Amino acid sequence: MLRRKENIVMFPFMAQGHIIPFLALALQLEQIKKYTVTIVNTPLNINKLRSSIPINCSIHLLEIPFDCSGYDLPPGTENSDSIPNHLIANLLHASVSLKPSFRKLISDLVKEQNGHPPLCLITDIFFGWCSEIAHEFGAFHAIFSGSGGFGIACHYYLWLNLPHQMKNSDEFTVPDFPEASKIHVTQLAENLRVVNGSDLYSVFLQNVLPEWMNSDGILLNTVEELDKVGLEYFRLKIGKPVWSIGPVLLSKRSQDQAATTAELCENWLDTKPVNSVLYISFGSQNAISAPHMMELAVALEASGKNFIWVVRAPIGFDINMEFKATEWLPEGFEERMKDSKRGLLVHKWAPQVEILSHKSISAFLSHGGWNSIIESLSHGVPLIGWPMAGEQFYNVMLLEEQIGVCVEVARGKSCEVRREDILKKIMLVMDETEKGKEMRKKALEVRDMIMDAVKDFKGSSVKAMDEFLNAALLRQEEAMRQVIHEE
Ligand SMILES: O=c1ccn([C@@H]2O[C@H](COP(=O)(O)OP(=O)(O)O[C@H]3O[C@H](CO)[C@@H](O)[C@H](O)[C@H]3O)[C@@H](O)[C@H]2O)c(=O)[nH]1
């Protein structure tokens, strides 16, 4: 008898930094061929996903209705990329209203399958409430985060305990976690620095973080050997299985991007010597301030290095508006870079994985989002960190202090950043300095470590994925035995 394909239902939060790793994981699970994979999201995001999944892929896309009215959001908001950062807390709160529709969607799926529940629901870190729904219908529930163990562990502790509110000092430690060393107040995201416990952000997170413990385990886009200390601490705090299944990466060209941009970057990179180009990007939803942009541009020009820079409107402007080089960059900068073929400014969105995999790339100046880090290290590219928000400060801390593949150049959205300091760090990493050579060597070692983790059968990430799927299957068998017993 042909065994039915078990269904895995995936539900990311409505932000590109979350949807991208979920899609990458969905594609990975689909490759196993034993499972039907369904991604649930709001209509606009499903539409976007439809254009980014490969044509012959069998992933199902299911729409869930979403009404953001009543949460002080612009009408029709369905993704964090269309709103300024200060409204993200509103979108988080609004996302809780998806609960009844998601419950109905799962109930309908179960009915369609004659009472057979999905094997597993894999949902976002912000959707901890899905455990209740999964368990009501007898499904296994895992939370998936695109973050690493170290970063998520610090983030978890800080948001639950708000230690900076209790101390007069600018520095504090994370109890039982000496590797996180001292956290300075400048390493707190702006929204965390100003919380008072009753603001929208902390109210949301203090509700949602404890819900993780109701899940059956947590999947992280990280590699055990790379992230051991953070994972150890996180497992201790959560008391649930934490499976390191990374790197979960979108393969080349499966991202939603204009082929022309990809071609432009590749053609441009092909003309550059090996290890000669700096790639600069601040992730899917961050931008730097206009004065910071000016300092960075001056430093880039002074460095004489080749670069690709993903430019967006600076903080304070609509991130989706047209980029005004004449206003935000030094006079004539764009033309000079174009004429000398030294710098390529890509507006809004670049084919990042393709760029990072090109042999001309030497280093990545990044905000330290974990997807970017994993993508960079998977290609042996060292980083220059400029953390902006969330757990990015601790990601950069891990890479710099524990692994040695990164130097921090600046911290936060409003810190003082001087062109001389940026220039110094660019030269340190890209030139043949002792530090630069050491960082490149380590980045290549980490790349090999990551490749080992995904080797068939014996890689740690392959084993972790098997353990997770086996735990879900075991739960299903137990549930079926119970039904037979009750009958
Ligand atoms: O021009 C661009 C910009 C981004 N990306 C892709 O977008 C993703 C960006 O992810 P990430 O680097 O993690 O940054 P964020 O979008 O800022 O990610 C959010 O989610 C991450 C994973 O949970 C967290 O580590 C971050 O703090 C959080 O801001 C990556 O896959 C990039 O390849 C592109 O392809 N082109």
The ligand as an ORCA input file, in Angstrom:
! r2SCAN-3c Opt
* xyz 0 1
  O      19.342     43.255     -0.734
  C      19.091     42.233     -0.096
  C      18.895     42.262      1.304
  C      18.627     41.081      1.943
  N      18.537     39.909      1.245
  C      18.229     38.642      1.945
  O      17.372     38.911      3.030
  C      17.738     38.148      4.155
  C      18.037     39.095      5.289
  O      18.111     38.373      6.479
  P      19.003     38.834      7.708
  O      20.370     39.068      7.292
  O      18.858     37.816      8.786
  O      18.463     40.221      8.108
  P      16.992     40.737      8.573
  O      16.114     40.765      7.438
  O      17.247     42.001      9.293
  O      16.553     39.575      9.595
  C      15.693     39.480     10.719
  O      15.680     38.064     11.008
  C      16.961     37.505     11.334
  C      16.784     36.019     11.512
  O      15.869     35.733     12.486
  C      17.538     38.171     12.579
  O      18.842     37.667     12.837
  C      17.604     39.677     12.373
  O      18.041     40.308     13.570
  C      16.221     40.211     11.969
  O      16.301     41.610     11.699
  C      18.956     37.323      3.746
  O      18.541     36.023      3.394
  C      19.490     38.045      2.530
  O      20.115     37.180      1.592
  C      18.741     39.880     -0.106
  O      18.688     38.825     -0.746
  N      19.004     41.049     -0.737
*
